[in-house]
Amino acid sequence: MEKTTSKGFKSSNIANGIVGVILGLLFLSPFYVILINSFKTKKELFEDTLSFPKVWSFANYKEAFKQLDFFRALGNSLFITVTSIIVIIVFSSMAAWMLERTKTKTSTFIFYLFVSSMLVPFQSVMLPLVRLMGKLRLLNMGGIIFMYLGFGAAMSIFLYHGFVKGIPKELDEAAMIDGCTKFQTFWHIIFPLLKPITITVAILNTVWIWNDFLLPSLVINKPSTQTIPLKTFFFFGQYTKQWHLALAGLVLTIIPVIIFYFSAQKHIIKSIAAGSIK
């Protein structure tokens, strides 16, 4: 009986391994196509998309780097992304804490209002929003950060709210007895305990904001303040598409996200483990 069970366990592991490898190859195949074709000439790219390049050349990367004005675009993307993440984390965590600790009909209504706003598609409000921001003269970096706070706060508050429920309210009361204000209680007692969910919120919003094209295309008009996704779009003209340069530009765009992921990998695993325990 034990031998039969062990054999069945091994066969299921092998089957799971095969399925995992197949799924992994499927998920990695787009990256393979992008990377391989970024080294090809335009003519060679259209001749055979899946083969290795005849000559491995970095000419596409040099030209894409130049046309993208990469360092300026990278700086703009980093500034908008980092600032937006900080603002979202600060306001969402404080709002979620107060909404969870304040057990009133008003706080419950406000929380459900935030949750229900996640169902509203951006496309349905983008034109009135851009028109309003134009009247307020906020079609700039400050305006787009403000809008990212508005669109990112709902999901972030929802995640923080669920995590705050697992923190005993006695900690708040003990801090108040020791003479802490609400501000001190949150930043010195509660916020450090929110580290796992804070990392999760930061990762989700970073991927969204870094790769976002639609909102920056509506708000940012000056070439000097354009982000990397906006710069990459200019490889696709009305009458011609420079796929070889576009793919090289996409690889340059992906590299910062990969660096961010590997540098935060340890914290990501910890946050997932802590979240599952909660």
C-alpha atoms as an extended CHARMM CRD file, in Angstrom:
* protein
*
       278  EXT
         1         1  MET       CA              0.0000000000        0.0000000000        0.0000000000  PROA      1               0.0000000000
         2         2  GLU       CA              2.8370000000        2.3920000000        0.9130000000  PROA      2               0.0000000000
         3         3  LYS       CA              4.7120000000        1.5600000000       -2.3090000000  PROA      3               0.0000000000
         4         4  THR       CA              1.5970000000        2.3090000000       -4.3620000000  PROA      4               0.0000000000
         5         5  THR       CA              1.1400000000        5.6120000000       -2.5710000000  PROA      5               0.0000000000
         6         6  SER       CA              4.8030000000        6.6030000000       -3.0600000000  PROA      6               0.0000000000
         7         7  LYS       CA              4.6490000000        5.6950000000       -6.7580000000  PROA      7               0.0000000000
         8         8  GLY       CA              1.4980000000        7.7480000000       -7.2130000000  PROA      8               0.0000000000
         9         9  PHE       CA              3.1100000000       10.6560000000       -5.3560000000  PROA      9               0.0000000000
        10        10  LYS       CA              6.2320000000       10.5050000000       -7.5830000000  PROA      10              0.0000000000
        11        11  SER       CA              4.1930000000       10.2810000000      -10.7950000000  PROA      11              0.0000000000
        12        12  SER       CA              2.0720000000       13.2730000000       -9.7470000000  PROA      12              0.0000000000
        13        13  ASN       CA              5.2540000000       15.2450000000       -8.9960000000  PROA      13              0.0000000000
        14        14  ILE       CA              6.6440000000       14.3800000000      -12.4310000000  PROA      14              0.0000000000
        15        15  ALA       CA              3.3870000000       15.3990000000      -14.1000000000  PROA      15              0.0000000000
        16        16  ASN       CA              3.3330000000       18.6790000000      -12.1560000000  PROA      16              0.0000000000
        17        17  GLY       CA              6.9530000000       19.3000000000      -13.1290000000  PROA      17              0.0000000000
        18        18  ILE       CA              6.2190000000       18.7470000000      -16.8290000000  PROA      18              0.0000000000
        19        19  VAL       CA              3.2010000000       21.0670000000      -16.6950000000  PROA      19              0.0000000000
        20        20  GLY       CA              5.2900000000       23.6700000000      -14.8440000000  PROA      20              0.0000000000
        21        21  VAL       CA              8.0400000000       23.5380000000      -17.4820000000  PROA      21              0.0000000000
        22        22  ILE       CA              5.5180000000       23.8880000000      -20.3300000000  PROA      22              0.0000000000
        23        23  LEU       CA              3.8030000000       26.8380000000      -18.6460000000  PROA      23              0.0000000000
        24        24  GLY       CA              7.1860000000       28.4270000000      -17.9160000000  PROA      24              0.0000000000
        25        25  LEU       CA              8.2010000000       28.1640000000      -21.5720000000  PROA      25              0.0000000000
        26        26  LEU       CA              4.8830000000       29.6640000000      -22.6570000000  PROA      26              0.0000000000
        27        27  PHE       CA              5.2840000000       32.6170000000      -20.3070000000  PROA      27              0.0000000000
        28        28  LEU       CA              8.9190000000       33.1730000000      -21.3200000000  PROA      28              0.0000000000
        29        29  SER       CA              8.3190000000       32.8810000000      -25.0740000000  PROA      29              0.0000000000
        30        30  PRO       CA              7.3150000000       36.5780000000      -25.5320000000  PROA      30              0.0000000000
        31        31  PHE       CA             10.5120000000       37.6640000000      -23.7600000000  PROA      31              0.0000000000
        32        32  TYR       CA             12.5100000000       35.3610000000      -26.0320000000  PROA      32              0.0000000000
        33        33  VAL       CA             10.9410000000       36.9370000000      -29.1360000000  PROA      33              0.0000000000
        34        34  ILE       CA             11.5850000000       40.4730000000      -27.8690000000  PROA      34              0.0000000000
        35        35  LEU       CA             15.1800000000       39.7890000000      -26.8560000000  PROA      35              0.0000000000
        36        36  ILE       CA             16.2110000000       37.8610000000      -29.9670000000  PROA      36              0.0000000000
        37        37  ASN       CA             14.6750000000       40.3240000000      -32.4290000000  PROA      37              0.0000000000
        38        38  SER       CA             16.1280000000       43.3440000000      -30.6550000000  PROA      38              0.0000000000
        39        39  PHE       CA             19.5480000000       42.3360000000      -32.0300000000  PROA      39              0.0000000000
        40        40  LYS       CA             18.3810000000       41.9440000000      -35.6460000000  PROA      40              0.0000000000
        41        41  THR       CA             18.2220000000       44.4100000000      -38.5010000000  PROA      41              0.0000000000
        42        42  LYS       CA             14.8070000000       45.4620000000      -39.7480000000  PROA      42              0.0000000000
        43        43  LYS       CA             15.1230000000       43.2480000000      -42.8380000000  PROA      43              0.0000000000
        44        44  GLU       CA             16.3020000000       40.2100000000      -40.8870000000  PROA      44              0.0000000000
        45        45  LEU       CA             13.5010000000       40.6320000000      -38.3480000000  PROA      45              0.0000000000
        46        46  PHE       CA             10.8110000000       40.2610000000      -41.0110000000  PROA      46              0.0000000000
        47        47  GLU       CA             12.5570000000       37.3270000000      -42.6860000000  PROA      47              0.0000000000
        48        48  ASP       CA             12.4920000000       35.0700000000      -39.6160000000  PROA      48              0.0000000000
        49        49  THR       CA             11.1230000000       36.1450000000      -36.2660000000  PROA      49              0.0000000000
        50        50  LEU       CA             12.0330000000       33.0750000000      -34.1910000000  PROA      50              0.0000000000
        51        51  SER       CA             15.6150000000       32.3870000000      -35.3240000000  PROA      51              0.0000000000
        52        52  PHE       CA             18.7720000000       33.7320000000      -33.7180000000  PROA      52              0.0000000000
        53        53  PRO       CA             20.3100000000       36.7980000000      -35.3980000000  PROA      53              0.0000000000
        54        54  LYS       CA             23.0370000000       36.1400000000      -37.9510000000  PROA      54              0.0000000000
        55        55  VAL       CA             25.1930000000       38.8360000000      -36.3520000000  PROA      55              0.0000000000
        56        56  TRP       CA             24.7270000000       39.9150000000      -32.7380000000  PROA      56              0.0000000000
        57        57  SER       CA             24.8750000000       43.6930000000      -32.8970000000  PROA      57              0.0000000000
        58        58  PHE       CA             24.1280000000       46.3680000000      -30.3070000000  PROA      58              0.0000000000
        59        59  ALA       CA             23.4560000000       48.9850000000      -33.0000000000  PROA      59              0.0000000000
        60        60  ASN       CA             19.7100000000       48.8800000000      -32.2760000000  PROA      60              0.0000000000
        61        61  TYR       CA             20.3210000000       49.5420000000      -28.5900000000  PROA      61              0.0000000000
        62        62  LYS       CA             22.6230000000       52.4660000000      -29.2980000000  PROA      62              0.0000000000
        63        63  GLU       CA             20.1020000000       54.0660000000      -31.6570000000  PROA      63              0.0000000000
        64        64  ALA       CA             17.1320000000       53.3410000000      -29.3600000000  PROA      64              0.0000000000
        65        65  PHE       CA             19.0610000000       54.7230000000      -26.3880000000  PROA      65              0.0000000000
        66        66  LYS       CA             19.7050000000       57.9230000000      -28.3300000000  PROA      66              0.0000000000
        67        67  GLN       CA             16.1890000000       58.3720000000      -29.7200000000  PROA      67              0.0000000000
        68        68  LEU       CA             14.5540000000       57.5900000000      -26.3860000000  PROA      68              0.0000000000
        69        69  ASP       CA             16.7420000000       60.1570000000      -24.6200000000  PROA      69              0.0000000000
        70        70  PHE       CA             16.8960000000       57.2680000000      -22.1980000000  PROA      70              0.0000000000
        71        71  PHE       CA             18.3790000000       58.8820000000      -19.0870000000  PROA      71              0.0000000000
        72        72  ARG       CA             15.8990000000       61.7630000000      -19.1460000000  PROA      72              0.0000000000
        73        73  ALA       CA             12.9370000000       59.4230000000      -19.7680000000  PROA      73              0.0000000000
        74        74  LEU       CA             14.2020000000       57.0430000000      -17.0720000000  PROA      74              0.0000000000
        75        75  GLY       CA             14.4890000000       59.9140000000      -14.6040000000  PROA      75              0.0000000000
        76        76  ASN       CA             10.9390000000       61.0420000000      -15.3850000000  PROA      76              0.0000000000
        77        77  SER       CA              9.5650000000       57.5050000000      -14.9630000000  PROA      77              0.0000000000
        78        78  LEU       CA             11.4640000000       57.0060000000      -11.7150000000  PROA      78              0.0000000000
        79        79  PHE       CA             10.3350000000       60.3450000000      -10.2850000000  PROA      79              0.0000000000
        80        80  ILE       CA              6.6700000000       59.7920000000      -11.1370000000  PROA      80              0.0000000000
        81        81  THR       CA              6.6620000000       56.1420000000      -10.0110000000  PROA      81              0.0000000000
        82        82  VAL       CA              8.5750000000       56.5780000000       -6.7360000000  PROA      82              0.0000000000
        83        83  THR       CA              6.7160000000       59.7430000000       -5.7090000000  PROA      83              0.0000000000
        84        84  SER       CA              3.3360000000       58.2150000000       -6.5640000000  PROA      84              0.0000000000
        85        85  ILE       CA              4.1250000000       55.0520000000       -4.5710000000  PROA      85              0.0000000000
        86        86  ILE       CA              5.1820000000       57.0470000000       -1.5140000000  PROA      86              0.0000000000
        87        87  VAL       CA              2.0570000000       59.2180000000       -1.6690000000  PROA      87              0.0000000000
        88        88  ILE       CA             -0.2430000000       56.1930000000       -2.1750000000  PROA      88              0.0000000000
        89        89  ILE       CA              1.3410000000       54.2750000000        0.7260000000  PROA      89              0.0000000000
        90        90  VAL       CA              1.2180000000       57.2150000000        3.1500000000  PROA      90              0.0000000000
        91        91  PHE       CA             -2.3800000000       58.2690000000        2.5060000000  PROA      91              0.0000000000
        92        92  SER       CA             -3.8370000000       54.7850000000        1.9460000000  PROA      92              0.0000000000
        93        93  SER       CA             -2.3150000000       53.2680000000        5.0840000000  PROA      93              0.0000000000
        94        94  MET       CA             -3.5030000000       56.1330000000        7.2930000000  PROA      94              0.0000000000
        95        95  ALA       CA             -6.9820000000       56.1130000000        5.7550000000  PROA      95              0.0000000000
        96        96  ALA       CA             -7.3360000000       52.3380000000        6.1010000000  PROA      96              0.0000000000
        97        97  TRP       CA             -6.2300000000       52.4310000000        9.7510000000  PROA      97              0.0000000000
        98        98  MET       CA             -8.7150000000       55.1410000000       10.6760000000  PROA      98              0.0000000000
        99        99  LEU       CA            -11.5610000000       53.5250000000        8.7240000000  PROA      99              0.0000000000
       100       100  GLU       CA            -10.9920000000       50.1760000000       10.4450000000  PROA      100             0.0000000000
       101       101  ARG       CA            -10.5500000000       51.5840000000       13.9340000000  PROA      101             0.0000000000
       102       102  THR       CA            -13.5130000000       53.9830000000       13.6640000000  PROA      102             0.0000000000
       103       103  LYS       CA            -16.5670000000       51.7440000000       13.8160000000  PROA      103             0.0000000000
       104       104  THR       CA            -19.3140000000       54.0830000000       12.6160000000  PROA      104             0.0000000000
       105       105  LYS       CA            -21.8250000000       54.0360000000        9.7820000000  PROA      105             0.0000000000
       106       106  THR       CA            -19.9670000000       56.8930000000        8.1210000000  PROA      106             0.0000000000
       107       107  SER       CA            -16.6050000000       55.0780000000        8.1540000000  PROA      107             0.0000000000
       108       108  THR       CA            -18.2480000000       51.9150000000        6.8080000000  PROA      108             0.0000000000
       109       109  PHE       CA            -19.9220000000       53.8980000000        4.0340000000  PROA      109             0.0000000000
       110       110  ILE       CA            -16.6320000000       55.6010000000        3.0920000000  PROA      110             0.0000000000
       111       111  PHE       CA            -14.8170000000       52.2540000000        3.0100000000  PROA      111             0.0000000000
       112       112  TYR       CA            -17.4210000000       50.6710000000        0.7330000000  PROA      112             0.0000000000
       113       113  LEU       CA            -17.3340000000       53.8020000000       -1.4080000000  PROA      113             0.0000000000
       114       114  PHE       CA            -13.5940000000       53.2620000000       -1.9350000000  PROA      114             0.0000000000
       115       115  VAL       CA            -14.1470000000       49.5870000000       -2.7100000000  PROA      115             0.0000000000
       116       116  SER       CA            -16.9530000000       50.2870000000       -5.1840000000  PROA      116             0.0000000000
       117       117  SER       CA            -14.8000000000       52.8690000000       -6.9890000000  PROA      117             0.0000000000
       118       118  MET       CA            -12.5160000000       50.0220000000       -8.1110000000  PROA      118             0.0000000000
       119       119  LEU       CA            -15.3400000000       48.9050000000      -10.4080000000  PROA      119             0.0000000000
       120       120  VAL       CA            -15.3570000000       52.2160000000      -12.3070000000  PROA      120             0.0000000000
       121       121  PRO       CA            -13.2560000000       51.8700000000      -15.5000000000  PROA      121             0.0000000000
       122       122  PHE       CA            -10.7190000000       54.6090000000      -16.1200000000  PROA      122             0.0000000000
       123       123  GLN       CA            -11.8920000000       55.0590000000      -19.7230000000  PROA      123             0.0000000000
       124       124  SER       CA            -15.3050000000       56.2470000000      -18.5170000000  PROA      124             0.0000000000
       125       125  VAL       CA            -13.8660000000       59.1810000000      -16.5430000000  PROA      125             0.0000000000
       126       126  MET       CA            -10.6460000000       60.0110000000      -18.3840000000  PROA      126             0.0000000000
       127       127  LEU       CA            -11.9860000000       62.7710000000      -20.6630000000  PROA      127             0.0000000000
       128       128  PRO       CA            -13.8970000000       64.7190000000      -17.9530000000  PROA      128             0.0000000000
       129       129  LEU       CA            -10.9470000000       64.2280000000      -15.6070000000  PROA      129             0.0000000000
       130       130  VAL       CA             -8.3770000000       65.5440000000      -18.0920000000  PROA      130             0.0000000000
       131       131  ARG       CA            -10.6500000000       68.4960000000      -18.9290000000  PROA      131             0.0000000000
       132       132  LEU       CA            -10.9700000000       69.3490000000      -15.2160000000  PROA      132             0.0000000000
       133       133  MET       CA             -7.2330000000       68.9720000000      -14.5860000000  PROA      133             0.0000000000
       134       134  GLY       CA             -6.5790000000       71.2200000000      -17.5890000000  PROA      134             0.0000000000
       135       135  LYS       CA             -8.7780000000       73.9460000000      -16.0910000000  PROA      135             0.0000000000
       136       136  LEU       CA             -6.8430000000       73.6020000000      -12.8230000000  PROA      136             0.0000000000
       137       137  ARG       CA             -3.5540000000       73.7590000000      -14.7850000000  PROA      137             0.0000000000
       138       138  LEU       CA             -2.4550000000       70.3940000000      -13.4230000000  PROA      138             0.0000000000
       139       139  LEU       CA             -1.5490000000       68.6860000000      -16.6970000000  PROA      139             0.0000000000
       140       140  ASN       CA              2.0060000000       68.0920000000      -15.5060000000  PROA      140             0.0000000000
       141       141  MET       CA              4.0010000000       65.7330000000      -13.2880000000  PROA      141             0.0000000000
       142       142  GLY       CA              2.3050000000       66.9790000000      -10.1240000000  PROA      142             0.0000000000
       143       143  GLY       CA             -1.1120000000       66.4420000000      -11.6810000000  PROA      143             0.0000000000
       144       144  ILE       CA             -0.3790000000       62.8980000000      -12.8250000000  PROA      144             0.0000000000
       145       145  ILE       CA              0.9310000000       61.9660000000       -9.3530000000  PROA      145             0.0000000000
       146       146  PHE       CA             -2.2840000000       63.3470000000       -7.8510000000  PROA      146             0.0000000000
       147       147  MET       CA             -4.3530000000       61.2730000000      -10.3010000000  PROA      147             0.0000000000
       148       148  TYR       CA             -2.3330000000       58.1320000000       -9.5470000000  PROA      148             0.0000000000
       149       149  LEU       CA             -3.1740000000       58.6650000000       -5.8780000000  PROA      149             0.0000000000
       150       150  GLY       CA             -6.8510000000       58.8450000000       -6.7640000000  PROA      150             0.0000000000
       151       151  PHE       CA             -6.8460000000       55.7200000000       -8.9310000000  PROA      151             0.0000000000
       152       152  GLY       CA             -4.4720000000       53.6990000000       -6.7360000000  PROA      152             0.0000000000
       153       153  ALA       CA             -5.8880000000       54.5480000000       -3.3170000000  PROA      153             0.0000000000
       154       154  ALA       CA             -9.0220000000       52.3860000000       -3.5790000000  PROA      154             0.0000000000
       155       155  MET       CA             -7.2510000000       49.0430000000       -3.9930000000  PROA      155             0.0000000000
       156       156  SER       CA             -4.4910000000       50.0370000000       -1.5590000000  PROA      156             0.0000000000
       157       157  ILE       CA             -6.9880000000       51.0030000000        1.1500000000  PROA      157             0.0000000000
       158       158  PHE       CA             -8.8220000000       47.7240000000        0.6020000000  PROA      158             0.0000000000
       159       159  LEU       CA             -5.5940000000       45.7370000000        1.1000000000  PROA      159             0.0000000000
       160       160  TYR       CA             -4.4460000000       47.7680000000        4.1130000000  PROA      160             0.0000000000
       161       161  HSD       CA             -7.9100000000       47.5960000000        5.7040000000  PROA      161             0.0000000000
       162       162  GLY       CA             -7.8960000000       43.8010000000        5.6540000000  PROA      162             0.0000000000
       163       163  PHE       CA             -4.3990000000       43.6720000000        7.1330000000  PROA      163             0.0000000000
       164       164  VAL       CA             -5.1290000000       46.1960000000        9.9190000000  PROA      164             0.0000000000
       165       165  LYS       CA             -7.9370000000       43.9200000000       11.1420000000  PROA      165             0.0000000000
       166       166  GLY       CA             -5.2790000000       41.4030000000       12.2000000000  PROA      166             0.0000000000
       167       167  ILE       CA             -3.5030000000       43.9540000000       14.4260000000  PROA      167             0.0000000000
       168       168  PRO       CA             -4.8980000000       43.9700000000       17.9940000000  PROA      168             0.0000000000
       169       169  LYS       CA             -6.6130000000       47.2220000000       18.9540000000  PROA      169             0.0000000000
       170       170  GLU       CA             -4.9880000000       46.9010000000       22.3920000000  PROA      170             0.0000000000
       171       171  LEU       CA             -1.7340000000       48.1690000000       20.8420000000  PROA      171             0.0000000000
       172       172  ASP       CA             -3.4330000000       51.4440000000       19.9450000000  PROA      172             0.0000000000
       173       173  GLU       CA             -4.9090000000       51.7450000000       23.4290000000  PROA      173             0.0000000000
       174       174  ALA       CA             -1.5620000000       51.0060000000       25.1130000000  PROA      174             0.0000000000
       175       175  ALA       CA              0.1460000000       53.6580000000       23.0080000000  PROA      175             0.0000000000
       176       176  MET       CA             -2.5500000000       56.1940000000       23.8900000000  PROA      176             0.0000000000
       177       177  ILE       CA             -2.1390000000       55.4050000000       27.6040000000  PROA      177             0.0000000000
       178       178  ASP       CA              1.6120000000       56.0180000000       27.2550000000  PROA      178             0.0000000000
       179       179  GLY       CA              0.8530000000       59.4870000000       25.9280000000  PROA      179             0.0000000000
       180       180  CYS       CA              1.1660000000       58.9800000000       22.1720000000  PROA      180             0.0000000000
       181       181  THR       CA             -0.9310000000       61.0410000000       19.8240000000  PROA      181             0.0000000000
       182       182  LYS       CA             -2.8170000000       59.3250000000       17.0000000000  PROA      182             0.0000000000
       183       183  PHE       CA             -0.1090000000       60.4050000000       14.5790000000  PROA      183             0.0000000000
       184       184  GLN       CA              2.6330000000       58.9310000000       16.7870000000  PROA      184             0.0000000000
       185       185  THR       CA              0.6250000000       55.7750000000       17.4080000000  PROA      185             0.0000000000
       186       186  PHE       CA              0.2530000000       55.1350000000       13.7210000000  PROA      186             0.0000000000
       187       187  TRP       CA              3.8150000000       55.8770000000       12.5960000000  PROA      187             0.0000000000
       188       188  HSD       CA              5.6540000000       54.3420000000       15.5470000000  PROA      188             0.0000000000
       189       189  ILE       CA              3.3930000000       51.3890000000       16.4110000000  PROA      189             0.0000000000
       190       190  ILE       CA              1.0580000000       50.4760000000       13.5450000000  PROA      190             0.0000000000
       191       191  PHE       CA              2.9420000000       51.3570000000       10.3580000000  PROA      191             0.0000000000
       192       192  PRO       CA              6.0160000000       49.1610000000       11.1160000000  PROA      192             0.0000000000
       193       193  LEU       CA              3.6240000000       46.1940000000       11.4900000000  PROA      193             0.0000000000
       194       194  LEU       CA              2.2230000000       46.9380000000        8.0200000000  PROA      194             0.0000000000
       195       195  LYS       CA              5.5300000000       46.2200000000        6.2760000000  PROA      195             0.0000000000
       196       196  PRO       CA              4.3920000000       42.9940000000        4.5130000000  PROA      196             0.0000000000
       197       197  ILE       CA              1.2880000000       44.5460000000        2.9930000000  PROA      197             0.0000000000
       198       198  THR       CA              3.1620000000       47.7940000000        2.2680000000  PROA      198             0.0000000000
       199       199  ILE       CA              5.6170000000       45.8540000000        0.0960000000  PROA      199             0.0000000000
       200       200  THR       CA              2.7030000000       44.1670000000       -1.6910000000  PROA      200             0.0000000000
       201       201  VAL       CA              1.0080000000       47.5320000000       -2.3150000000  PROA      201             0.0000000000
       202       202  ALA       CA              4.2900000000       49.0230000000       -3.5430000000  PROA      202             0.0000000000
       203       203  ILE       CA              4.9100000000       46.1520000000       -5.9940000000  PROA      203             0.0000000000
       204       204  LEU       CA              1.3950000000       46.1790000000       -7.4580000000  PROA      204             0.0000000000
       205       205  ASN       CA              1.3600000000       49.9300000000       -7.9510000000  PROA      205             0.0000000000
       206       206  THR       CA              4.9320000000       50.0630000000       -9.2490000000  PROA      206             0.0000000000
       207       207  VAL       CA              4.1890000000       47.5960000000      -12.0480000000  PROA      207             0.0000000000
       208       208  TRP       CA              1.0130000000       49.4990000000      -12.9530000000  PROA      208             0.0000000000
       209       209  ILE       CA              2.4730000000       53.0240000000      -12.8700000000  PROA      209             0.0000000000
       210       210  TRP       CA              5.7870000000       52.1330000000      -14.5320000000  PROA      210             0.0000000000
       211       211  ASN       CA              4.0570000000       50.4700000000      -17.5090000000  PROA      211             0.0000000000
       212       212  ASP       CA              1.1510000000       52.9090000000      -17.7780000000  PROA      212             0.0000000000
       213       213  PHE       CA              0.7760000000       54.5680000000      -21.1690000000  PROA      213             0.0000000000
       214       214  LEU       CA             -2.7850000000       55.8960000000      -21.4120000000  PROA      214             0.0000000000
       215       215  LEU       CA             -2.8330000000       58.3790000000      -18.5070000000  PROA      215             0.0000000000
       216       216  PRO       CA              0.6210000000       59.9080000000      -19.2250000000  PROA      216             0.0000000000
       217       217  SER       CA             -0.3140000000       60.2350000000      -22.9050000000  PROA      217             0.0000000000
       218       218  LEU       CA             -3.3160000000       62.3700000000      -21.8800000000  PROA      218             0.0000000000
       219       219  VAL       CA             -1.5710000000       64.4450000000      -19.2300000000  PROA      219             0.0000000000
       220       220  ILE       CA              2.0780000000       64.8550000000      -20.2140000000  PROA      220             0.0000000000
       221       221  ASN       CA              2.5800000000       66.9550000000      -23.3240000000  PROA      221             0.0000000000
       222       222  LYS       CA              6.1380000000       68.2510000000      -23.0050000000  PROA      222             0.0000000000
       223       223  PRO       CA              8.8540000000       65.9810000000      -24.5090000000  PROA      223             0.0000000000
       224       224  SER       CA             11.1590000000       66.8430000000      -21.5970000000  PROA      224             0.0000000000
       225       225  THR       CA              8.7710000000       65.2460000000      -19.0620000000  PROA      225             0.0000000000
       226       226  GLN       CA              7.6850000000       62.1600000000      -21.0150000000  PROA      226             0.0000000000
       227       227  THR       CA              8.0880000000       58.7130000000      -19.4740000000  PROA      227             0.0000000000
       228       228  ILE       CA              9.7250000000       55.6660000000      -21.0800000000  PROA      228             0.0000000000
       229       229  PRO       CA              6.4450000000       54.1080000000      -22.3800000000  PROA      229             0.0000000000
       230       230  LEU       CA              5.5910000000       57.4010000000      -24.1040000000  PROA      230             0.0000000000
       231       231  LYS       CA              9.0360000000       57.6590000000      -25.6620000000  PROA      231             0.0000000000
       232       232  THR       CA              8.8660000000       54.0690000000      -26.9130000000  PROA      232             0.0000000000
       233       233  PHE       CA              5.6080000000       54.8280000000      -28.7440000000  PROA      233             0.0000000000
       234       234  PHE       CA              7.4020000000       57.1600000000      -31.1660000000  PROA      234             0.0000000000
       235       235  PHE       CA              9.0470000000       54.1810000000      -32.8550000000  PROA      235             0.0000000000
       236       236  PHE       CA              5.5960000000       53.4570000000      -34.3310000000  PROA      236             0.0000000000
       237       237  GLY       CA              4.9080000000       56.1330000000      -36.9360000000  PROA      237             0.0000000000
       238       238  GLN       CA              1.8900000000       56.6340000000      -39.1680000000  PROA      238             0.0000000000
       239       239  TYR       CA              3.5410000000       55.1440000000      -42.2510000000  PROA      239             0.0000000000
       240       240  THR       CA              6.4050000000       53.0930000000      -40.8420000000  PROA      240             0.0000000000
       241       241  LYS       CA              7.1460000000       51.0430000000      -37.7480000000  PROA      241             0.0000000000
       242       242  GLN       CA             10.7090000000       50.6230000000      -36.5370000000  PROA      242             0.0000000000
       243       243  TRP       CA             10.2470000000       47.2570000000      -34.8670000000  PROA      243             0.0000000000
       244       244  HSD       CA             13.9700000000       46.6070000000      -34.4520000000  PROA      244             0.0000000000
       245       245  LEU       CA             14.4120000000       49.8550000000      -32.5020000000  PROA      245             0.0000000000
       246       246  ALA       CA             11.1210000000       49.4500000000      -30.6460000000  PROA      246             0.0000000000
       247       247  LEU       CA             12.0770000000       45.9910000000      -29.3720000000  PROA      247             0.0000000000
       248       248  ALA       CA             15.4810000000       47.2660000000      -28.2280000000  PROA      248             0.0000000000
       249       249  GLY       CA             13.6860000000       50.1130000000      -26.4540000000  PROA      249             0.0000000000
       250       250  LEU       CA             11.3120000000       47.6450000000      -24.7850000000  PROA      250             0.0000000000
       251       251  VAL       CA             14.2560000000       45.6470000000      -23.4570000000  PROA      251             0.0000000000
       252       252  LEU       CA             15.7450000000       48.8550000000      -22.0180000000  PROA      252             0.0000000000
       253       253  THR       CA             12.3620000000       49.5770000000      -20.4490000000  PROA      253             0.0000000000
       254       254  ILE       CA             12.0810000000       46.1140000000      -18.8860000000  PROA      254             0.0000000000
       255       255  ILE       CA             15.5750000000       46.1250000000      -17.3320000000  PROA      255             0.0000000000
       256       256  PRO       CA             14.7580000000       48.5540000000      -14.4280000000  PROA      256             0.0000000000
       257       257  VAL       CA             11.6890000000       46.4580000000      -13.4850000000  PROA      257             0.0000000000
       258       258  ILE       CA             13.7710000000       43.2650000000      -13.4710000000  PROA      258             0.0000000000
       259       259  ILE       CA             16.4140000000       44.9470000000      -11.2750000000  PROA      259             0.0000000000
       260       260  PHE       CA             13.6680000000       46.1400000000       -8.9090000000  PROA      260             0.0000000000
       261       261  TYR       CA             12.1640000000       42.6550000000       -8.6940000000  PROA      261             0.0000000000
       262       262  PHE       CA             15.4260000000       40.8620000000       -7.9390000000  PROA      262             0.0000000000
       263       263  SER       CA             16.4910000000       43.4800000000       -5.3940000000  PROA      263             0.0000000000
       264       264  ALA       CA             13.1270000000       43.1740000000       -3.6180000000  PROA      264             0.0000000000
       265       265  GLN       CA             12.7160000000       39.4120000000       -4.1100000000  PROA      265             0.0000000000
       266       266  LYS       CA             13.5290000000       38.5500000000       -0.4940000000  PROA      266             0.0000000000
       267       267  HSD       CA             10.9970000000       41.0760000000        0.7990000000  PROA      267             0.0000000000
       268       268  ILE       CA              8.3900000000       39.9120000000       -1.7170000000  PROA      268             0.0000000000
       269       269  ILE       CA              8.6270000000       36.3150000000       -0.4540000000  PROA      269             0.0000000000
       270       270  LYS       CA              8.4650000000       37.4940000000        3.1630000000  PROA      270             0.0000000000
       271       271  SER       CA              5.4040000000       39.6540000000        2.4730000000  PROA      271             0.0000000000
       272       272  ILE       CA              3.5870000000       36.7710000000        0.7620000000  PROA      272             0.0000000000
       273       273  ALA       CA              4.4010000000       34.4220000000        3.6480000000  PROA      273             0.0000000000
       274       274  ALA       CA              3.3450000000       36.9680000000        6.2700000000  PROA      274             0.0000000000
       275       275  GLY       CA              0.1670000000       37.7570000000        4.3450000000  PROA      275             0.0000000000
       276       276  SER       CA             -0.7730000000       34.0940000000        4.1560000000  PROA      276             0.0000000000
       277       277  ILE       CA             -0.3020000000       33.7260000000        7.9230000000  PROA      277             0.0000000000
       278       278  LYS       CA             -2.4730000000       36.7750000000        8.5360000000  PROA      278             0.0000000000
